[in-house]
Amino acid sequence: MSTQNPIFIPGPTNIPEVLRKAVDMPTIDHRSPLFGKILHPALDGVKKVLKTREAQIFVFPSTGTGGWETAITNVLSPNDKVLACRNGMFSHRWIDMCKRHGLDVQVVMQEWGEGVPAERFEEILTADKSHEIKVVLATHNETATGVRSDIAAVRRALDNAKHPALLFVDGVSSIGCYDFRMDEWGVDVAVTGSQKGFMLPPGLAIVGFSPKALAAVEGAKLPRTFFDIRDMAKGYAANGYPFTPPVALLNGLKTATAMLLEEGLDNVFARHNRIAEGVRRAVSAWGLKLCAARPELYSDTVSAILMPQGFDANKIVAHALDAYGVAFGTGLGDVAGKVFRIGHLGSLTDVMALSGIATAEMVMVDLGLPVTLGSGVAAAQEHYRQKASSTQKNAA
Ligand SMILES: *Cc1c(COP(=O)(O)O)cnc(C)c1O
């Protein structure tokens, strides 16, 4: 595989040169004031990306999965009831983690390709008169199926039911790519990692806790040690960590948040939408369909593309790697072998996206699928060209 080619897996993403340099640094004394100059701007930057004034941010050496564990173990007690929907591999795994921690999970089963069913949640929450449900879990962007769910609608479901449950959101493949409004949506715990919207190598779990979530921490009885945010909060107050901090990755996070804010969050979201729409036009020009059931569910960070029945979608991923040195994402869980995924998040330009679309086209033609070379590329080019000229017109 050529390391010159961009990758099109839905995380880890391509790493911009600036961030590769930011994570390549000499050792500093992490107990010196120098460390605070990395830590605090990184935490402040995350707050801005999450659009929160109220939340407290914690960053652990871990991954998004560790962020899930931080969320549940700091707030919940054994046998606590949790409401969740299973609509893809990532929601499935978070539910599985809750069960393994002895939580009582009420699972709403959704077709893979559907989003979080806010209306069904509202019915369940309204019926829960004694408020046994302590937490509602929602996966903002289901990376396995390329489905984006409406978190504001989940908040409305809680509010309409006048239910006090906390709202935990997995934003691992959405935060830093499309709009996330922690305070406005009343998100109590937001979870992400370093290797998706923040464009860094993997290695950080990034979580935000609302004041309401923080208030639940003392009463929570699930065992926690490494992920205890109380220890982390004490560390932060003294410019440090309760253990050795991942200094270089935190320096990367400081730089990544500054990059996103300098581009402007609205511009970052518009770029993801434009690139994603080009990919979607290509998919449609190929005569193929997305796994996501309806346009309002289409993800701007990953497209899961359904292959014709009887065709093993894994062959696309294997052949792309063998023949062209390009990585696409395989199908996971219930859609393994049925979809392949084009990741289009993080550090990506229209021009890079065109190379991925062109590669997917060559691969499909090589494998005998009825796709015309150039068809998807042309559809995406037309979209990118129009968007580019309208940007320039606006500037003029
Ligand atoms: C990638 C991802 C995760 C898991 O994160 P890891 O960093 O691999 O632990 C969780 N949720 C979603 C939606 C993801 O895309």
The ligand as an SDF file (V2000), in Angstrom:
LIG
                    3D

 15 15  0  0  0  0  0  0  0  0999 V2000
  -14.6730    5.0540   15.5490 C   0  0  0  0  0  0  0  0  0  0  0  0
  -15.9200    5.0800   16.3500 C   0  0  0  0  0  0  0  0  0  0  0  0
  -15.9880    4.6000   17.6640 C   0  0  0  0  0  0  0  0  0  0  0  0
  -14.8810    3.8430   18.3290 C   0  0  0  0  0  0  0  0  0  0  0  0
  -13.8100    4.5720   18.5580 O   0  0  0  0  0  0  0  0  0  0  0  0
  -12.3870    3.8820   18.8570 P   0  0  0  0  0  0  0  0  0  0  0  0
  -11.5390    5.0870   18.8560 O   0  0  0  0  0  0  0  0  0  0  0  0
  -12.1230    2.9130   17.7690 O   0  0  0  0  0  0  0  0  0  0  0  0
  -12.4950    3.2350   20.1820 O   0  0  0  0  0  0  0  0  0  0  0  0
  -17.1450    4.7670   18.3750 C   0  0  0  0  0  0  0  0  0  0  0  0
  -18.2220    5.3180   17.8140 N   0  0  0  0  0  0  0  0  0  0  0  0
  -18.2290    5.7540   16.5540 C   0  0  0  0  0  0  0  0  0  0  0  0
  -19.4770    6.3570   15.9980 C   0  0  0  0  0  0  0  0  0  0  0  0
  -17.0830    5.6400   15.7790 C   0  0  0  0  0  0  0  0  0  0  0  0
  -17.0880    6.0730   14.5140 O   0  0  0  0  0  0  0  0  0  0  0  0
  1  2  1  0
  2  3  1  0
  2 14  2  0
  3  4  1  0
  3 10  2  0
  4  5  1  0
  5  6  1  0
  6  7  2  0
  6  8  1  0
  6  9  1  0
 10 11  1  0
 11 12  2  0
 12 13  1  0
 12 14  1  0
 14 15  1  0
M  END
$$$$
